[in-house]
Each structure stands twice: as structure tokens, then as C-alpha cells.
Amino acid sequence: MEVLQRKKDGTQVISVRVPSAIYSKLVELRRRANLLGFNFNATLAEVLGRASREIHEDLLSEERRAGMGPRIRSKNARADVLGRRALG
């Protein structure tokens, strides 16, 4: 299975704090991917997309277990709809 992805359009920016060791590793991986002609941001976005789907499923399971129903209504309904679209 190939992980590296080519550039895609229609992106948004998100900031996430990570430990220094992870930050350094990501910077190095970006440098190497760019040297080889790959778009590291697109690759990382794909990996984060998969992780977000897994987190989504885990949260649904925990919500059901806690008797909260399938979804808790978000205060920001537009962001909630866009988030569901992004999850596929």
C-alpha cells in the first residue's frame, strides 16, 4: 500500500500542537517527500482523514454506550455538516 499522495485542491488550515520530536520528524519527512516530488501535505491530510474516521467511529460507539444517542447536536451545525462530508 502506498502512503504518499500527490497534490489535491480545496484545502483548509488547521493547527495542532505536537511534541517536539514528532514535529522534527514531520519536518524531515516533508523535506524528503518534497525532494522526491511528493506533496507531503496531501499525504498527511490523507492519513489524518483516516484517523478522523476512526476517531469518529470510536466516539459514536462511546456515545451509544453512554446513552447519548448516535450524535450529540453540535453548537456549530455548519461545521458539523462539513465535518461529516469530510469523513466520507
C-alpha positions in Angstrom: 0.0 0.0 0.0 1.4 3.4 -1.0 1.0 6.2 1.5 2.5 9.1 -0.5 -0.1 11.3 -2.2 0.0 13.9 -5.0 -1.3 17.4 -4.6 -5.1 18.0 -4.2 -7.1 21.2 -4.3 -9.7 22.6 -1.9 -7.8 22.6 1.4 -8.2 24.3 4.8 -5.6 25.1 7.5 -5.7 23.5 11.0 -3.1 24.0 13.8 -2.3 21.1 16.1 0.4 21.1 18.8 2.6 18.1 18.8 5.7 17.1 20.8 9.0 18.4 19.6 10.2 15.0 18.5 7.2 14.5 16.3 7.5 18.0 14.8 11.1 17.4 13.9 10.3 14.1 12.3 7.4 15.6 10.3 9.7 18.4 9.1 12.3 15.9 8.0 9.7 13.7 6.2 8.3 16.8 4.4 11.8 17.7 3.2 12.4 14.2 1.9 9.0 13.9 0.2 9.4 17.2 -1.5 12.8 16.2 -2.8 11.2 13.2 -4.4 8.3 15.2 -5.9 5.6 14.2 -3.5 3.2 16.5 -1.7 3.7 15.8 2.0 0.7 17.9 3.0 -1.6 15.9 0.8 -0.1 12.7 2.2 -0.5 13.9 5.8 -4.1 15.0 5.1 -5.0 11.5 3.8 -3.5 10.0 7.0 -5.4 12.5 9.2 -8.6 11.7 7.3 -8.3 8.0 8.0 -7.6 8.8 11.7 -10.5 11.2 11.9 -12.9 8.5 10.6 -11.5 6.0 13.2 -12.0 8.6 16.0 -15.5 9.4 14.7 -16.4 5.7 14.9 -14.9 5.4 18.4 -16.9 8.4 19.6 -20.1 7.1 18.1 -19.5 3.9 20.0 -18.8 5.7 23.3 -21.9 7.9 22.8 -24.1 4.9 22.3 -22.6 3.2 25.3 -23.2 6.4 27.4 -26.8 6.5 26.2 -26.3 9.8 24.3 -27.8 8.6 21.0 -26.0 8.4 17.7 -24.8 12.0 17.7 -24.7 15.0 20.0 -26.0 18.1 18.2 -23.2 20.4 17.6 -23.4 24.1 18.5 -21.9 24.8 15.1 -24.2 22.9 12.8 -22.4 24.1 9.6 -19.1 22.8 10.9 -20.8 19.6 11.9 -22.2 19.1 8.3 -18.8 19.9 6.7 -17.1 17.5 9.1 -19.4 14.7 8.1 -18.8 15.4 4.5 -15.0 15.2 5.1 -15.4 11.9 6.8 -17.0 10.5 3.7 
